[in-house]
Amino acid sequence: MLRTHLPHGHDFEIAWCLVICGVLKFPLDKDDLPPTSSMPNAIVFAMLGLLHERGLLKVPLSAWPWRAYLKKQGVYGEGWLPFFEAVRHKWTKDKKMINAINSDQILSKMLAARVSFLEDQIFEAKNVDLTRRVFSTVAIPIVARTAKSKVFGFGGIVVEPSDFDY
């Protein structure tokens, strides 16, 4: 899936795929990813950074041209999120990047306060609701429903779950 969607900028699909890889502790290596010559979306790259931090990304972050790309954009460019998080999470030792964050009046205070814009606990999820796009670190037990219910669109006909079995 990553090989197919990443080159086409299907960032929503990629982000959810990376979440699932993190939750299931599924490691990603170079065979799972397309060639790394272009820079992925800022959110996708930040998530790759989180996976790398947990040892789930077997490709070094340096495989992407991210440092030069982010330095060219600056701390308030469209790549501000991975720029800040790379310094915050120590994904980089690049002195220019670190100095850019530390010399910024606002970002330096956020760095000192250990602010992060990434919810890295998502990889500890026990339940993911894809419809509402939320997660919980508490497992929700699966309960089989045996009660009859009305299904809208069927004229109020009462059906049972077994009616949908094949």
N, CA, C and O of each residue as an XYZ file, in Angstrom:
664
protein
N       0.820     -1.191      0.000
C       0.000      0.000      0.000
C       0.871      1.265      0.000
O       0.595      2.216     -0.732
N       1.911      1.265      0.819
C       2.782      2.433      0.876
C       3.465      2.680     -0.464
O       3.565      3.821     -0.916
N       3.924      1.629     -1.083
C       4.593      1.764     -2.379
C       3.661      2.364     -3.426
O       4.099      3.114     -4.299
N       2.382      2.033     -3.336
C       1.403      2.514     -4.304
C       0.997      3.955     -4.036
O       0.963      4.769     -4.959
N       0.691      4.280     -2.788
C       0.075      5.571     -2.472
C       1.065      6.708     -2.191
O       0.753      7.865     -2.472
N       2.221      6.414     -1.656
C       3.153      7.492     -1.295
C       3.590      8.333     -2.499
O       3.594      9.559     -2.395
N       3.957      7.734     -3.629
C       4.382      8.572     -4.766
C       3.274      9.447     -5.343
O       3.554     10.432     -6.027
N       2.031      9.097     -5.074
C       0.907      9.844     -5.633
C       0.351     10.891     -4.663
O      -0.631     11.565     -4.975
N       0.972     11.028     -3.495
C       0.523     12.041     -2.540
C      -0.796     11.702     -1.872
O      -1.523     12.604     -1.454
N      -1.117     10.434     -1.763
C      -2.347     10.018     -1.076
C      -2.069      9.993      0.435
O      -2.006      8.934      1.059
N      -1.909     11.179      0.987
C      -1.409     11.323      2.347
C      -2.340     10.758      3.411
O      -1.868     10.244      4.425
N      -3.642     10.842      3.206
C      -4.588     10.298      4.178
C      -4.394      8.788      4.300
O      -4.308      8.260      5.408
N      -4.327      8.101      3.173
C      -4.148      6.655      3.183
C      -2.806      6.273      3.787
O      -2.706      5.314      4.552
N      -1.783      7.029      3.439
C      -0.447      6.761      3.970
C      -0.420      6.954      5.485
O       0.121      6.120      6.212
N      -1.002      8.051      5.957
C      -1.000      8.323      7.397
C      -1.677      7.193      8.175
O      -1.156      6.742      9.195
N      -2.827      6.738      7.698
C      -3.516      5.640      8.397
C      -2.731      4.344      8.301
O      -2.711      3.566      9.254
N      -2.095      4.102      7.190
C      -1.265      2.908      7.047
C      -0.105      2.950      8.046
O       0.219      1.932      8.659
N       0.517      4.110      8.214
C       1.613      4.254      9.170
C       1.121      4.093     10.604
O       1.824      3.530     11.442
N      -0.082      4.584     10.890
C      -0.660      4.385     12.229
C      -0.819      2.891     12.498
O      -0.426      2.401     13.557
N      -1.392      2.175     11.541
C      -1.607      0.738     11.725
C      -0.272      0.008     11.873
O      -0.163     -0.905     12.692
N       0.735      0.387     11.103
C       2.063     -0.222     11.248
C       2.609      0.013     12.660
O       3.191     -0.886     13.268
N       2.415      1.225     13.170
C       2.875      1.533     14.521
C       2.112      0.767     15.582
O       2.711      0.247     16.524
N       0.800      0.690     15.443
C      -0.032     -0.020     16.426
C       0.315     -1.508     16.443
O       0.440     -2.109     17.511
N       0.469     -2.097     15.260
C       0.756     -3.532     15.170
C       2.245     -3.847     15.327
O       2.650     -5.008     15.279
N       3.062     -2.792     15.516
C       4.515     -2.930     15.658
C       5.117     -3.630     14.438
O       6.012     -4.468     14.555
N       4.603     -3.262     13.275
C       5.035     -3.835     12.003
C       6.197     -3.016     11.460
O       6.007     -1.849     11.117
N       7.396     -3.591     11.372
C       8.539     -2.816     10.876
C       8.463     -2.595      9.364
O       7.997     -3.455      8.617
N       8.926     -1.437      8.938
C       8.954     -1.089      7.520
C      10.405     -1.032      7.060
O      11.245     -0.415      7.714
N      10.694     -1.673      5.940
C      12.035     -1.577      5.379
C      11.958     -1.015      3.963
O      10.880     -0.648      3.497
N      13.082     -0.948      3.290
C      13.120     -0.293      1.975
C      12.222     -0.972      0.955
O      11.773     -0.319      0.014
N      11.946     -2.261      1.111
C      11.065     -2.953      0.166
C       9.600     -2.539      0.332
O       8.796     -2.714     -0.583
N       9.257     -1.993      1.496
C       7.877     -1.557      1.743
C       7.610     -0.151      1.240
O       6.457      0.268      1.138
N       8.675      0.583      0.923
C       8.553      1.993      0.560
C       9.006      2.219     -0.880
O       9.850      1.486     -1.395
N       8.443      3.233     -1.520
C       8.925      3.574     -2.862
C      10.297      4.237     -2.756
O      10.751      4.525     -1.648
N      10.960      4.482     -3.871
C      12.239      5.202     -3.810
C      12.088      6.505     -3.022
O      11.052      7.167     -3.081
N      13.129      6.851     -2.293
C      13.049      7.974     -1.359
C      13.655      9.258     -1.911
O      14.177     10.071     -1.148
N      13.594      9.450     -3.210
C      14.228     10.629     -3.798
C      13.440     11.913     -3.558
O      14.024     12.997     -3.552
N      12.129     11.813     -3.362
C      11.340     13.024     -3.114
C      10.867     13.049     -1.664
O      10.778     12.020     -0.994
N      10.575     14.232     -1.219
C      10.172     14.446      0.167
C       8.680     14.172      0.327
O       7.876     14.729     -0.420
N       8.285     13.316      1.297
C       6.852     13.105      1.527
C       6.214     14.312      2.214
O       6.909     15.224      2.662
N       4.909     14.302      2.289
C       4.135     15.315      2.999
C       4.680     15.489      4.422
O       5.224     14.546      4.998
N       4.535     16.681      4.982
C       5.076     16.992      6.310
C       4.525     16.060      7.389
O       5.282     15.588      8.237
N       3.236     15.793      7.370
C       2.631     14.909      8.376
C       3.172     13.493      8.208
O       3.541     12.845      9.188
N       3.217     13.018      6.977
C       3.720     11.671      6.709
C       5.169     11.553      7.171
O       5.539     10.555      7.790
N       5.992     12.560      6.878
C       7.389     12.485      7.301
C       7.508     12.511      8.821
O       8.346     11.808      9.386
N       6.687     13.305      9.480
C       6.713     13.333     10.949
C       6.340     11.962     11.516
O       6.931     11.516     12.499
N       5.374     11.304     10.909
C       4.991      9.966     11.370
C       6.099      8.951     11.092
O       6.337      8.052     11.899
N       6.772      9.094      9.960
C       7.928      8.238      9.689
C       9.000      8.439     10.762
O       9.656      7.489     11.191
N       9.161      9.694     11.184
C      10.107      9.984     12.266
C       9.733      9.278     13.558
O      10.599      8.736     14.246
N       8.447      9.282     13.892
C       7.993      8.578     15.104
C       8.234      7.073     14.988
O       8.651      6.428     15.950
N       7.968      6.521     13.805
C       8.230      5.086     13.601
C       9.724      4.787     13.712
O      10.120      3.769     14.281
N      10.545      5.676     13.167
C      11.996      5.509     13.251
C      12.445      5.540     14.714
O      13.273      4.734     15.137
N      11.896      6.465     15.462
C      12.224      6.606     16.886
C      11.937      5.311     17.652
O      12.644      4.987     18.606
N      10.918      4.583     17.245
C      10.529      3.332     17.906
C      11.196      2.102     17.303
O      10.905      0.975     17.704
N      12.084      2.315     16.348
C      12.783      1.198     15.726
C      11.946      0.437     14.714
O      12.297     -0.680     14.335
N      10.839      1.030     14.271
C       9.961      0.351     13.322
C      10.224      0.757     11.874
O       9.691      0.139     10.953
N      11.028      1.775     11.668
C      11.401      2.186     10.316
C      12.851      1.770     10.121
O      13.757      2.348     10.722
N      13.065      0.779      9.290
C      14.406      0.218      9.086
C      15.210      1.006      8.051
O      16.360      0.673      7.762
N      14.605      2.037      7.508
C      15.265      2.927      6.560
C      15.672      4.174      7.348
O      14.844      4.726      8.072
N      16.911      4.632      7.232
C      17.282      5.852      7.962
C      16.531      7.061      7.414
O      16.233      7.125      6.221
N      16.232      8.006      8.277
C      15.551      9.230      7.835
C      16.383      9.972      6.796
O      15.849     10.715      5.973
N      17.690      9.764      6.843
C      18.564     10.434      5.874
C      18.362      9.920      4.444
O      18.930     10.480      3.507
N      17.567      8.873      4.265
C      17.249      8.388      2.919
C      16.438      9.427      2.145
O      16.460      9.442      0.915
N      15.727     10.288      2.860
C      14.973     11.375      2.226
C      15.797     12.654      2.311
O      16.580     12.812      3.247
N      15.643     13.559      1.369
C      16.400     14.823      1.392
C      15.756     15.850      2.335
O      15.597     17.013      1.963
N      15.394     15.439      3.524
C      14.567     16.254      4.401
C      15.294     17.437      5.037
O      14.696     18.506      5.167
N      16.537     17.294      5.431
C      17.222     18.406      6.100
C      17.347     19.619      5.168
O      16.988     20.736      5.543
N      17.850     19.392      3.971
C      18.004     20.499      3.014
C      16.643     21.085      2.659
O      16.495     22.304      2.564
N      15.664     20.235      2.466
C      14.307     20.669      2.112
C      13.717     21.558      3.210
O      13.178     22.628      2.927
N      13.821     21.110      4.456
C      13.232     21.877      5.572
C      14.019     23.151      5.862
O      13.427     24.185      6.172
N      15.333     23.089      5.767
C      16.128     24.301      6.001
C      15.824     25.358      4.951
O      15.797     26.549      5.258
N      15.597     24.931      3.714
C      15.267     25.880      2.647
C      13.922     26.564      2.929
O      13.768     27.758      2.673
N      12.957     25.811      3.454
C      11.640     26.371      3.761
C      11.654     27.236      5.012
O      10.906     28.210      5.099
N      12.486     26.895      5.970
C      12.542     27.640      7.219
C      11.529     27.138      8.241
O      10.693     26.285      7.942
N      11.620     27.681      9.446
C      10.784     27.191     10.555
C       9.310     27.541     10.394
O       8.466     26.954     11.070
N       8.982     28.486      9.512
C       7.578     28.838      9.303
C       7.093     28.474      7.900
O       6.072     28.983      7.439
N       7.828     27.594      7.229
C       7.396     27.100      5.921
C       6.395     25.969      6.093
O       5.999     25.644      7.212
N       5.991     25.374      4.980
C       4.982     24.314      5.062
C       5.513     23.067      5.778
O       4.723     22.218      6.193
N       6.822     22.943      5.927
C       7.411     21.824      6.653
C       7.761     22.147      8.092
O       8.635     21.507      8.677
N       7.080     23.148      8.677
C       7.399     23.569     10.041
C       7.232     22.423     11.037
O       8.002     22.326     11.992
N       6.246     21.559     10.833
C       5.988     20.488     11.794
C       7.166     19.515     11.886
O       7.690     19.321     12.983
N       7.608     18.893     10.782
C       8.759     18.002     10.939
C      10.038     18.751     11.310
O      10.928     18.172     11.933
N      10.145     20.026     10.939
C      11.310     20.831     11.330
C      11.366     20.907     12.861
O      12.384     20.577     13.470
N      10.276     21.340     13.462
C      10.222     21.471     14.916
C      10.365     20.109     15.603
O      11.141     19.967     16.548
N       9.619     19.115     15.130
C       9.622     17.797     15.782
C      10.968     17.097     15.632
O      11.359     16.331     16.513
N      11.681     17.341     14.541
C      13.010     16.742     14.376
C      13.966     17.237     15.448
O      14.790     16.478     15.958
N      13.850     18.516     15.785
C      14.677     19.070     16.857
C      14.144     18.592     18.207
O      14.923     18.172     19.063
N      12.848     18.650     18.403
C      12.211     18.253     19.665
C      12.497     16.799     20.029
O      12.802     16.486     21.180
N      12.396     15.915     19.036
C      12.592     14.484     19.280
C      14.033     14.032     19.046
O      14.353     12.849     19.171
N      14.898     14.991     18.703
C      16.315     14.717     18.466
C      16.545     13.748     17.301
O      17.398     12.864     17.371
N      15.768     13.934     16.229
C      15.991     13.152     15.013
C      17.145     13.731     14.227
O      17.644     13.094     13.300
N      17.572     14.918     14.579
C      18.662     15.579     13.866
C      19.670     16.152     14.841
O      19.337     16.530     15.964
N      20.913     16.206     14.382
C      21.977     16.883     15.120
C      22.455     18.091     14.319
O      23.469     18.706     14.648
N      21.715     18.420     13.267
C      22.059     19.531     12.391
C      22.012     20.838     13.182
O      20.944     21.271     13.614
N      23.159     21.454     13.364
C      23.260     22.664     14.189
C      22.436     23.829     13.648
O      21.890     24.614     14.423
N      22.343     23.945     12.323
C      21.544     25.036     11.748
C      20.064     24.860     12.080
O      19.372     25.832     12.385
N      19.589     23.637     12.021
C      18.183     23.393     12.349
C      17.925     23.645     13.841
O      16.942     24.285     14.213
N      18.804     23.142     14.665
C      18.655     23.319     16.115
C      18.719     24.802     16.472
O      17.914     25.284     17.269
N      19.675     25.528     15.884
C      19.803     26.964     16.150
C      18.586     27.744     15.668
O      18.171     28.710     16.309
N      18.013     27.328     14.538
C      16.830     28.020     14.020
C      15.665     27.918     15.001
O      14.942     28.893     15.206
N      15.482     26.767     15.598
C      14.405     26.596     16.589
C      14.756     27.334     17.880
O      13.917     28.041     18.439
N      15.980     27.174     18.350
C      16.386     27.815     19.607
C      16.435     29.336     19.532
O      16.288     30.010     20.552
N      16.640     29.883     18.339
C      16.710     31.345     18.219
C      15.352     31.978     17.949
O      15.226     33.202     17.977
N      14.339     31.165     17.690
C      13.002     31.697     17.452
C      12.319     31.961     18.798
O      12.305     31.101     19.678
N      11.766     33.137     18.939
C      11.167     33.558     20.205
C      10.050     32.612     20.680
O       9.968     32.299     21.868
N       9.212     32.167     19.777
C       8.078     31.315     20.148
C       8.473     29.847     20.199
O       8.193     29.159     21.181
N       9.119     29.369     19.147
C       9.456     27.951     19.079
C      10.431     27.528     20.169
O      10.356     26.400     20.655
N      11.333     28.402     20.558
C      12.282     28.060     21.630
C      11.547     27.847     22.957
O      11.914     26.968     23.736
N      10.519     28.645     23.210
C       9.729     28.468     24.436
C       8.939     27.164     24.393
O       8.817     26.467     25.401
N       8.409     26.846     23.227
C       7.669     25.592     23.094
C       8.605     24.400     23.248
O       8.234     23.390     23.845
N       9.810     24.514     22.714
C      10.794     23.449     22.853
C      11.176     23.265     24.321
O      11.255     22.137     24.808
N      11.410     24.368     25.020
C      11.764     24.304     26.438
C      10.635     23.692     27.271
O      10.893     23.012     28.264
N       9.396     23.933     26.870
C       8.238     23.389     27.588
C       7.910     21.959     27.129
O       6.939     21.364     27.596
N       8.718     21.415     26.217
C       8.549     20.051     25.696
C       7.214     19.851     24.979
O       6.623     18.772     25.026
N       6.755     20.908     24.317
C       5.532     20.834     23.523
C       5.801     19.936     22.321
O       6.877     19.989     21.725
N       4.834     19.127     21.975
C       4.891     18.323     20.760
C       3.538     18.409     20.085
O       2.501     18.419     20.747
N       3.554     18.471     18.771
C       2.312     18.528     18.010
C       1.899     17.142     17.527
O       0.889     16.988     16.841
N       2.680     16.149     17.888
C       2.405     14.781     17.481
C       1.875     13.985     18.668
O       2.412     14.074     19.772
N       0.850     13.230     18.444
C       0.297     12.360     19.476
C       0.941     10.991     19.307
O       0.392     10.107     18.649
N       2.111     10.833     19.910
C       2.837      9.592     19.690
C       2.238      8.401     20.428
O       2.644      7.265     20.183
N       1.292      8.630     21.318
C       0.618      7.510     21.980
C      -0.316      6.776     21.030
O      -0.843      5.719     21.377
N      -0.525      7.314     19.852
C      -1.401      6.634     18.900
C      -0.877      5.240     18.577
O      -1.659      4.349     18.244
N       0.432      5.040     18.671
C       1.004      3.728     18.392
C       0.767      2.745     19.536
O       1.070      1.558     19.414
N       0.230      3.238     20.632
C      -0.129      2.373     21.754
C      -1.631      2.092     21.765
O      -2.163      1.566     22.742
N      -2.299      2.440     20.690
C      -3.756      2.297     20.610
C      -4.171      0.837     20.746
O      -3.525     -0.071     20.222
N      -5.251      0.649     21.455
C      -5.876     -0.671     21.583
C      -7.171     -0.710     20.784
O      -7.706     -1.778     20.487
N      -7.665      0.480     20.442
C      -8.906      0.602     19.691
C      -8.790      1.815     18.782
O      -8.435      2.903     19.235
N      -9.088      1.630     17.497
C      -9.073      2.736     16.544
C     -10.431      2.790     15.872
O     -10.866      1.817     15.256
N     -11.098      3.926     15.990
C     -12.390      4.134     15.341
C     -12.117      4.902     14.049
O     -11.910      6.115     14.065
N     -12.120      4.179     12.942
C     -11.790      4.803     11.655
C     -12.864      5.773     11.188
O     -12.571      6.704     10.437
N     -14.103      5.570     11.622
C     -15.182      6.458     11.217
C     -15.008      7.830     11.853
O     -15.100      8.854     11.176
N     -14.757      7.844     13.154
C     -14.589      9.117     13.873
C     -13.146      9.593     13.883
O     -12.861     10.710     14.315
N     -12.238      8.757     13.412
C     -10.805      9.068     13.367
C     -10.246      9.403     14.742
O      -9.554     10.404     14.926
N     -10.564      8.535     15.710
C     -10.057      8.676     17.068
C      -9.500      7.327     17.514
O      -9.796      6.291     16.918
N      -8.696      7.356     18.565
C      -8.155      6.123     19.098
C      -8.244      6.150     20.611
O      -8.430      7.204     21.220
N      -8.109      4.987     21.201
C      -8.115      4.859     22.645
C      -7.019      3.879     23.037
O      -6.783      2.895     22.336
N      -6.357      4.142     24.145
C      -5.339      3.206     24.624
C      -5.961      2.138     25.517
O      -5.255      1.291     26.064
N      -7.278      2.181     25.662
C      -8.005      1.182     26.439
C      -8.706      0.241     25.466
O      -9.406      0.681     24.554
N      -8.509     -1.048     25.670
C      -9.163     -2.025     24.793
C     -10.664     -2.028     25.058
O     -11.103     -2.003     26.207
N     -11.426     -2.058     24.002
C     -12.879     -2.136     24.111
C     -13.278     -3.552     23.751
O     -12.982     -4.023     22.653
N     -13.956     -4.245     24.681
C     -14.324     -5.634     24.387
C     -15.340     -5.708     23.249
O     -16.236     -4.872     23.134
N     -15.177     -6.709     22.432
C     -16.107     -6.928     21.333
C     -17.271     -7.737     21.879
O     -17.081     -8.814     22.444
N     -18.467     -7.217     21.707
C     -19.668     -7.873     22.205
C     -20.548     -8.214     21.009
O     -20.876     -7.350     20.196
N     -20.916     -9.460     20.917
C     -21.797     -9.863     19.826
C     -23.198     -9.357     20.124
O     -23.727     -9.568     21.216
N     -23.794     -8.688     19.147
C     -25.153     -8.191     19.330
C     -26.125     -9.226     18.769
O     -26.023     -9.645     17.616
N     -27.055     -9.619     19.608
C     -28.035    -10.605     19.167
C     -29.441    -10.018     19.139
O     -30.400    -10.688     18.754
N     -29.549     -8.766     19.550
C     -30.874     -8.148     19.581
C     -31.347     -7.827     18.175
O     -30.555     -7.582     17.265
N     -32.660     -7.836     18.029
C     -33.243     -7.431     16.748
C     -33.147     -5.924     16.628
O     -33.173     -5.212     17.631
N     -33.036     -5.439     15.407
C     -32.966     -4.000     15.212
C     -33.639     -3.641     13.899
O     -33.780     -4.472     13.002
N     -34.049     -2.393     13.809
C     -34.632     -1.897     12.573
C     -33.519     -1.338     11.709
O     -32.632     -0.637     12.196
N     -33.571     -1.644     10.460
C     -32.585     -1.135      9.527
C     -33.271     -0.107      8.655
O     -34.237     -0.420      7.959
N     -32.771      1.127      8.692
C     -33.369      2.182      7.881
C     -33.067      1.930      6.422
O     -32.000      1.425      6.075
N     -33.999      2.279      5.582
C     -33.826      2.062      4.162
C     -34.470      0.764      3.700
O     -34.538      0.480      2.505
N     -34.945     -0.024      4.671
C     -35.637     -1.269      4.337
C     -37.100     -1.171      4.753
O     -37.746     -2.192      4.990
N     -37.624      0.037      4.842
C     -39.027      0.213      5.194
C     -39.348     -0.196      6.620
O     -40.483     -0.564      6.925
N     -38.359     -0.134      7.488
C     -38.604     -0.468      8.888
C     -38.737     -1.957      9.145
O     -39.231     -2.348     10.202
N     -38.317     -2.793      8.223
C     -38.391     -4.244      8.412
C     -37.469     -4.631      9.556
O     -36.334     -4.158      9.624
N     -37.935     -5.473     10.440
C     -37.115     -5.950     11.546
C     -36.226     -7.076     11.028
O     -36.701     -8.054     10.451
N     -34.916     -6.907     11.252
C     -33.954     -7.917     10.814
C     -33.085     -8.328     11.988
O     -32.970     -7.606     12.979
N     -32.487     -9.476     11.865
C     -31.539     -9.964     12.865
C     -30.156     -9.978     12.232
O     -30.040    -10.075     11.010
N     -29.091     -9.882     13.053
C     -27.748     -9.920     12.480
C     -27.512    -11.148     11.606
O     -26.775    -11.075     10.622
N     -28.130    -12.272     11.956
C     -27.916    -13.481     11.163
C     -28.494    -13.349      9.749
O     -28.134    -14.123      8.861
N     -29.381    -12.381      9.536
C     -29.931    -12.172      8.209
C     -28.867    -11.713      7.208
O     -29.050    -11.819      5.996
N     -27.769    -11.208      7.733
C     -26.694    -10.713      6.871
C     -25.565    -11.710      6.706
O     -24.572    -11.413      6.042
N     -25.701    -12.904      7.308
C     -24.687    -13.939      7.161
C     -24.743    -14.518      5.756
O     -25.799    -14.563      5.126
N     -23.606    -14.951      5.286
C     -23.548    -15.572      3.956
C     -23.421    -17.069      4.094
O     -23.356    -17.779      3.090
